[in-house]
Amino acid sequence: MRKPWLIYLPKKEFTSFDVSAVVHELRQQIGNSRVNNIYQLNQKKFLLKLHKTDAPPLLLLMEAGKRMHLTAYAFEKPLHPPDFCMAL
């Protein structure tokens, strides 16, 4: 039952606790993986294509300060990588 005096606010940013929890969950799935490609989807969104021996590639989506999770969604990738991705 919802209490009328309690205000529910959605989370706005990732905290260090959130990062720790996500890393703990993802460690089993992406441990010992290698980064094949890095795509910068926009100013704050990055998509990492990870490869693990004898397994299909995994896509890790990271949005600065907001989220980090595996995805199966096929994002539209830029034709030319930004300088930042080339430096990585």
CYANA upper distance limits for C-alpha pairs under 8 A (distance plus 0.5 A):
  2 ARG  CA      6 LEU  CA      8.27
 12 LYS  CA     66 LYS  CA      7.63
 13 GLU  CA     65 GLY  CA      5.78
 13 GLU  CA     66 LYS  CA      5.61
 14 PHE  CA     18 ASP  CA      6.26
 14 PHE  CA     19 VAL  CA      7.33
 14 PHE  CA     65 GLY  CA      5.58
 14 PHE  CA     66 LYS  CA      5.80
 14 PHE  CA     67 ARG  CA      7.30
 15 THR  CA     19 VAL  CA      6.92
 15 THR  CA     65 GLY  CA      8.34
 16 SER  CA     20 SER  CA      6.66
 17 PHE  CA     21 ALA  CA      6.74
 18 ASP  CA     22 VAL  CA      6.68
 19 VAL  CA     23 VAL  CA      6.54
 20 SER  CA     24 HIS  CA      6.64
 21 ALA  CA     25 GLU  CA      6.83
 22 VAL  CA     26 LEU  CA      6.53
 22 VAL  CA     68 MET  CA      7.77
 22 VAL  CA     69 HIS  CA      8.19
 23 VAL  CA     27 ARG  CA      6.29
 24 HIS  CA     28 GLN  CA      8.20
 25 GLU  CA     29 GLN  CA      8.23
 26 LEU  CA     30 ILE  CA      6.39
 26 LEU  CA     31 GLY  CA      8.06
 26 LEU  CA     69 HIS  CA      8.42
 27 ARG  CA     31 GLY  CA      5.44
 30 ILE  CA     50 LEU  CA      8.11
 30 ILE  CA     52 LYS  CA      8.12
 30 ILE  CA     58 LEU  CA      8.31
 32 ASN  CA     52 LYS  CA      7.27
 33 SER  CA     50 LEU  CA      6.43
 33 SER  CA     51 HIS  CA      5.85
 33 SER  CA     52 LYS  CA      5.12
 33 SER  CA     53 THR  CA      8.26
 34 ARG  CA     50 LEU  CA      5.93
 34 ARG  CA     51 HIS  CA      5.69
 34 ARG  CA     52 LYS  CA      6.95
 35 VAL  CA     48 LEU  CA      7.11
 35 VAL  CA     49 LYS  CA      6.42
 35 VAL  CA     50 LEU  CA      5.08
 35 VAL  CA     51 HIS  CA      6.85
 36 ASN  CA     48 LEU  CA      8.01
 36 ASN  CA     49 LYS  CA      5.98
 36 ASN  CA     50 LEU  CA      6.12
 36 ASN  CA     51 HIS  CA      6.89
 37 ASN  CA     48 LEU  CA      6.35
 37 ASN  CA     49 LYS  CA      5.57
 37 ASN  CA     50 LEU  CA      7.84
 38 ILE  CA     46 PHE  CA      7.47
 38 ILE  CA     47 LEU  CA      6.36
 38 ILE  CA     48 LEU  CA      5.18
 38 ILE  CA     49 LYS  CA      6.92
 38 ILE  CA     85 CYS  CA      6.84
 39 TYR  CA     46 PHE  CA      6.12
 39 TYR  CA     47 LEU  CA      5.54
 39 TYR  CA     48 LEU  CA      6.89
 39 TYR  CA     77 LYS  CA      7.16
 39 TYR  CA     78 PRO  CA      8.07
 39 TYR  CA     81 PRO  CA      7.48
 39 TYR  CA     85 CYS  CA      7.36
 40 GLN  CA     44 LYS  CA      8.29
 40 GLN  CA     45 LYS  CA      6.52
 40 GLN  CA     46 PHE  CA      5.09
 40 GLN  CA     47 LEU  CA      6.95
 40 GLN  CA     77 LYS  CA      8.23
 40 GLN  CA     78 PRO  CA      8.10
 40 GLN  CA     81 PRO  CA      7.72
 40 GLN  CA     82 PRO  CA      7.62
 40 GLN  CA     85 CYS  CA      7.30
 41 LEU  CA     45 LYS  CA      5.83
 41 LEU  CA     46 PHE  CA      6.21
 41 LEU  CA     47 LEU  CA      7.54
 41 LEU  CA     75 PHE  CA      8.49
 41 LEU  CA     76 GLU  CA      8.17
 41 LEU  CA     77 LYS  CA      6.84
 41 LEU  CA     78 PRO  CA      7.43
 42 ASN  CA     46 PHE  CA      7.90
 44 LYS  CA     63 GLU  CA      5.98
 44 LYS  CA     64 ALA  CA      5.79
 45 LYS  CA     61 LEU  CA      7.77
 45 LYS  CA     62 MET  CA      6.23
 45 LYS  CA     63 GLU  CA      4.85
 45 LYS  CA     64 ALA  CA      7.03
 46 PHE  CA     61 LEU  CA      6.43
 46 PHE  CA     62 MET  CA      5.69
 46 PHE  CA     63 GLU  CA      6.83
 47 LEU  CA     59 LEU  CA      7.06
 47 LEU  CA     60 LEU  CA      6.13
 47 LEU  CA     61 LEU  CA      5.11
 47 LEU  CA     62 MET  CA      6.79
 48 LEU  CA     59 LEU  CA      6.16
 48 LEU  CA     60 LEU  CA      5.55
 48 LEU  CA     61 LEU  CA      7.01
 49 LYS  CA     57 PRO  CA      7.03
 49 LYS  CA     58 LEU  CA      6.30
 49 LYS  CA     59 LEU  CA      5.28
 49 LYS  CA     60 LEU  CA      7.03
 50 LEU  CA     57 PRO  CA      6.06
 50 LEU  CA     58 LEU  CA      5.51
 50 LEU  CA     59 LEU  CA      6.68
 50 LEU  CA     60 LEU  CA      7.88
 51 HIS  CA     55 ALA  CA      7.79
 51 HIS  CA     56 PRO  CA      7.53
 51 HIS  CA     57 PRO  CA      5.33
 51 HIS  CA     58 LEU  CA      6.95
 52 LYS  CA     56 PRO  CA      7.75
 52 LYS  CA     57 PRO  CA      7.36
 58 LEU  CA     70 LEU  CA      7.50
 58 LEU  CA     71 THR  CA      8.16
 58 LEU  CA     72 ALA  CA      8.40
 59 LEU  CA     70 LEU  CA      6.06
 59 LEU  CA     71 THR  CA      6.08
 59 LEU  CA     72 ALA  CA      7.17
 60 LEU  CA     68 MET  CA      7.55
 60 LEU  CA     69 HIS  CA      6.17
 60 LEU  CA     70 LEU  CA      4.95
 60 LEU  CA     71 THR  CA      6.73
 61 LEU  CA     67 ARG  CA      8.26
 61 LEU  CA     68 MET  CA      6.08
 61 LEU  CA     69 HIS  CA      5.99
 61 LEU  CA     70 LEU  CA      6.52
 61 LEU  CA     71 THR  CA      7.09
 62 MET  CA     66 LYS  CA      8.39
 62 MET  CA     67 ARG  CA      6.28
 62 MET  CA     68 MET  CA      4.85
 62 MET  CA     69 HIS  CA      7.24
 63 GLU  CA     67 ARG  CA      5.73
 63 GLU  CA     68 MET  CA      6.88
 81 PRO  CA     85 CYS  CA      6.68
 81 PRO  CA     86 MET  CA      7.08
 82 PRO  CA     86 MET  CA      7.01
 83 ASP  CA     87 ALA  CA      6.68
 84 PHE  CA     88 LEU  CA      6.99
